[in-house]
Amino acid sequence: MERNLRSFLELLSHYVGYDFEATDWETVTRAIVKTDEEQPGGWYLYPLIGDTHGVEVRLARSVGGEEVSVTVNGPMTTELEVRADTLLSAFATC
């Protein structure tokens, strides 16, 4: 879970022009521990605001598992949307 999620966030950050650093990763890992995908308010929202785009990444752990559900929202160009969808698909199966 951690390797895939971190790689996903680093690549998505690159696409929006945001420099994802170790402190970003620490923030995400601490926050997702308290999440629950089955609860409406159980998701963690992490904004990635870069030089070229800004998106909101919503994260929540599955109940009783190691998986993390992820959604990406915000105003995206067609290219960014395809890249985000590709990343979600690629890291979901790793």
JOWO-V473946 format. One record per helix or strand of 2 or more residues. SS is the DSSP state (a for helix, b for strand). FROM is the first residue (numbers start at 1). LEN is the number of residues. If there is no record, write none. Layout:
# JOWO-V473946
ss->SS from->FROM len->LEN
ss->SS from->FROM len->LEN
This chain:
# JOWO-V473946
ss->a from->2 len->15
ss->a from->22 len->11
ss->b from->44 len->6
ss->b from->54 len->8
ss->b from->68 len->6
ss->a from->78 len->15
